């Protein structure tokens, strides 16, 4: 079957992935392979804009790649690589920066947010982050970029940058990427308040053991108004119930919904059922991960081969870019 086009997506190397990564990106990555030629990048250079130390960068890159392969990304079909292994992206980033007004970068909501979060480290790379992101996408002439609604301004920035470059140099070398909106569920952490995040330590790792997973699930905050076992609950405001709707059978979801409201089931039993279902769901992933992890060199081989294939595409684009600019 003919593919619909080329997809590009990148993620910062955060190490072992958690339930939020799984539902928000990884499952989508796997599904897109059916209809698109996919290029998936671990954006280690982007990570440098916020890291105070790179001590864990290599290991985090390995762990993320391992999880991607275990979940079902097929390197024989898709290109999986590390951003810094394709130096052409830095060259294109430089050229694109020449057509990008500084004010447009400093006005982006994401820059303002990051500047507030790390006032001690508002670096040049942080300001130019969207330009590098644009270079990531257009270097491989991606037709489609999957994004959540909150990321739409970034992609529109990329499209504007492409138009500015093509207009400045009277060319059509760079392609305006199209946005493919992904309906990502907002995965709340075990604290029941914040989005699931490793930095907040409110996450559930995919590669955790079944017992570790059970312990984390048992820490999950449920309906805050339900204090005693005999109190009727409200599943509509319960984070555990929202997870049941994803990982439990329709019959179990119906049962939990009914019994919670009339105090026929307690929060402890509700969590135990979810933990069991989550562990059952993740068992095939964990088995594949364990098999792949027996030979770490295979993971690095995948990334090296992916970088080789990515560089071929990248250099072909850069030949056109240099010619369009008129570089000698």
N, C-alpha and C positions, 0 to 999 in steps of 0.2 A: 504494500500500500504506500502510495506517495505521501511524503510528509508535508505538513502545512507550511513549514518554514523553520527558521532557526530561533531557538530560545536561549537567552542568557540569563543567569541568575548567580549572584554571589552572596556569600555569608562570611562573617568574621569568625576566625578560629577560636571558638569558646570551649573546646574540649568535648568531653562526653555530652551528648545531647540529652535534653529532657523532654518531658511530655508536651510542653509548649512548642518546642522546635518541631517535634514529631507531627503534631496536628496543624501547626501553622505553616510549615514549609516542606518537611521531608516527604510526607505522603503526596503532596502536590508535585514535587520533583519526580517521584516515581511515575505518577500518572501521566505527566507531560511527555514522557518518553514514547508513549504509544502514538502520538500524533505529530511530534516535532523532533528535529535534530537538536539535541540539548547540549549546552555547554554550562557546566557548573564549576564555579571558581571559589576557592577558599581565599578570601581577600586579606592576606596577612599585612600588606602595606597599609590598607585602611586601618587595621587594628593599631598600628603605631601611633595614630593620632590621639589615642586615649590611654595607651599603656604607659605606666610608669616604669615597668620592667619587662624585658622579653624573656625572662628566665624559663617560662613555661610555654613559649610560643611554638616551638617545634613539637612538643608533646601534645599540645592542644590541637595542632594541625593534624597530627596523626590520628588522634582520638576521633576528631570530627570526620575525617575521611573514612575511618573504620566504620563508624555508625552509618554514614551514607551508603557504603557498599553493603552493609548488613541489611539495610532496610529495603534494598532492591534497586539501587542505581546501577546500571549495567555499563561498565567501562568499555566493553566491546562495541557499544552503540553510542554512548554519550561520552563527551570529553570532560574529564574530571582533573583539575589541576590546581596548582598554587599560584596566586597572582604574581608574586615576585619572580617566578620562574620564567615569565614572559616579559622581558625588559622593554619590549616595544610599547607596552602600555604607559610607561613613564615618558617616553618620547612623545606619544600622542597627547598625553596629559599636558605637556609643556606647550605644544602647539595650540591646543584648545584654550589654554589659559590666556593666550594672546587676544582672543575674541570674546573674553568674558569680563564684563564690568565688575569691579570689586564690590560696588554697592549692591548688586544683585545677589552676591554670595552672602554678604553680611545681613541681608534682609530675610534670608531663608529662616523659617521658624526652627528648623533643626539645628542650625548654627547657634542661634540665640539660646536654645535649650542646652546644648552642650557647653557653651561658654558659661552658663549659669552653674552647670554641674561641676565644671573643672576650671574655676577662675584662675587657678595657679598654672594652668597649662593650655592657654589659648594660642596654639601654635599655627604656623603658616599652613601646615598640612590640614589642620582642622577647617580652616577657612576654605581651602581648595578641595575639600573632600568631594563635593558634588561634581567638580570637573574631572577628578580621577574616576569617579563612578561612571560619568559619561564616557570617558575613554574606555573603560572596561566593556561597556555595551557596544559602542560603535566600532571598536577595533575588530570585532568578530562579525560585523554587519548583521547583528541580531535583528530579526523582524519583530520579535515579541519579547516583552519582559513581564513576567508575572509579578504583580505588586498588590499589596493590600491598599485599601482606600486611603489610609493615612500616609502612604508613600507616593501618592499620585503627584504631589508637587515636585518631587525629585525627578520623576520621569518627564514631567513637562519641562523642567529645567534642561534636561538632556536634549529634548526635542528642540528647544529654543537655541541651545548651543550648536546643534547640528545646522540649523538654519543660518545662524550667524557665520559659521565657518564656510558653508557652501556659498553664501552671498559674498563674503569678503574675498574669496578666491575664485569666484565665478565657476563653480564646479557642482557636481552632484555626487561626488565620491562617497560622502557619508550618508547613511540611511537614517531617517527619522524612525526610531523604534516605536512600535505600537504598544499600548498598555493592555495587558490581560488582567483584569481585576480578579483577584482570588478572594473568595469569601472565607476568610480565616476566622475561626472561632476564637474569641478572646479567652485564653486559658488562664484562669485565676490560680494563684499559688496556694499552697496549703494553709497560708494565713487567712485565706478567704477574702482578702482585700486587694492586694497588689497583683499585677500581671506576673505570671510565673517567671522567675529569674534566678540565675545562679548567684548573682551579686546580692540578692536579698535572702538567699538560702531558703527559699520557699518552694523549691522545685522537687520533682521526682525524676531521677535519672532513668533513662531507658535501660541501661546496662546494669542497673542495680540488681542485687540478688532478690529472689522472691521474698525473703524475710526482711531485707532492707526496704523493699517496696511496701510491704505490709506495715512496717513501723511508721513510714512516712504517711501512708494513708490514714493510719490511726491518729496522726497529729492534725489531720485536716479539720478546719473550722467548719461547723455546720450551721444550722439555723440558730442565730444568736439569741432568739427569744425562747428557745426550747431549753429549759434548765433541768427539769426532771424527766425521767423516763416516761412518766405518766402524762407529760404535757403533749398535746397535739402539736405537730410540726407543720412547717410551710415549705414544701420542697421547692417552690418557686424562687426562694432566696437562699437555697442550700447549694453550695459548690459541689458537694459530693453527688447530689442528685443530677447536676449538670453533667458530671462525668459518667454517671449511670446511663444517661441518654446516648452516650457515645459507645461505651464499652459493654453494656449489658443487653440482654435480649429484650425484645418488646414486652414479653410477658413479665420479666423481672422489673422493668421500668414501671409498668402499670401497677404491679404489686407494691413496689416501694412508694409510689405516688399515693396510692390509696391508704396503705397501712401507716405511713408516716403521719398523714393528716388526722388519723384517728388514734394515734399512739399505739398502734398494733405492732410497730417495729421501732426499736430504739436506734439511736445514732451509731452505737457500737456495732450492732448487727448490720446496719446499712453500710458502714465502712468495711466490715469484714467481707461482705458480698462483693463490693466494688474491688477490693484488693485482690480477691480470688479471680474475678473476671479480668482485671488488668494484667495480672501475672499470666493467665492463660493466653491472653491476646499477644503478649510480648514474648512468649516462649520461643516461637520460631525465629524471631529477630535475634534473641539472645543466643540461640544455638548457632545461627549463621555467624554471628559476631565472634563467638568463641572459636569457631573453625578458622575464620580468616585470621584471627589474632595469633594463631599458632605460628604463622610465618609473617612477621611484621614487614619483611623486605617486600612482600607482594604488594602491600599497601603503597609503599614508596615507589615501587615499579609502576603501579597504576598512575600515580601522580606524575612520575617522570615521563611516561608515555603520553599522558594527557597534555603535559606541557609541550612536548615535541609536536604533537598534532596542532595544538593551539598556536604555537609559534609559526607554523606554516601559514595558517590563515592570517595571523597578525602581520607577518612580514609582507604578504601580498597586499594587504590594505595599506601598509605604510609606504610601499613603493608608489601607490596611487596618490597618497596624501602628500608626499614630498614633491611629486611632480606637479600636483595642483597648486601647492604653495609657490613653487618655482625655485626650490632650493637647488643650488648647484651640485 
